[in-house]
Amino acid sequence: MKTFGGPVLFLDRADINTDEIIPAKYLTEITKQDLKPYILEDLKLDGFDPKSEKTRKARVVVSRENFGCGSSREHAPWVFEVNDITAVVAESFARIFRQNMFNCGMAAIELSRSQMDVIFSYANNNDVTMSIDIQAQSLTISAKDRHDTFNFELSPFDKALVLAGGWVDYADTKY
C-alpha cells in the first residue's frame, strides 16, 4: 500500500493556480514523467526556489485556501504525482483540482484556517515531516521534539479512490 506523507514543502499563499503548478507551455509534453522538472516553475513566492533540494525532497505540500484554482487540467496533479508528492494539505481547493488529486490516488486534505495556522507555525523549522493515515483520516506534523495531530474528513468514495491508488485502479477492482 502507498505511504502518504514525508518531508513538507510550505507554500504560504492563497490562490496558487494550475499555471503556477505546471506552466501551460509544458502541456504538450508526451508523458507525465516529462513534466517532472517543471513543477512549480512559475510560482512567485518570497524565498521559494522550485529547483531547490527542499522542493525535490518534498512529499507533502502545505498551502492556503483555493489551491489549484485556474485552468482545469489533470497536468497539475500529474506533476505532483511524478515528483512523488502524495498529498496537498490546504484550507480549501478548487473543485476540479481536488477531484483530480483523488482520481490520481493522491490525498487533497482540507483543514480549518486555525489548524493550518498551527501547521504553518512549523514552517521555519528544518526537517519538518508529516505522516498521513488515510484509513484513520488523521495526519501528524512533526519537527524535532514537537508534533501536532489533526483529523480530516474524506467522503467514502474519495477515500476509496485514494486507497485504491486512483480512479483506474479503483475501476479495475469494481467493474
Secondary structure, DSSP 4 states (H G I P E B T S, - for coil): ---EEEEEEEE--S--BHHHHS-GGGTT-SSSGGGGGGTTTT---TT--TTSHHHHH-SEEEE-SSBTBSS--THHHHHHHHTT--EEEES-B-HHHHHHHHHTT-EEEE--HHHHHHHHTTTTSSS-EEEEETTTTEEEEEETTEEEEEE----HHHHHHHHHTSHHHHHHHH-
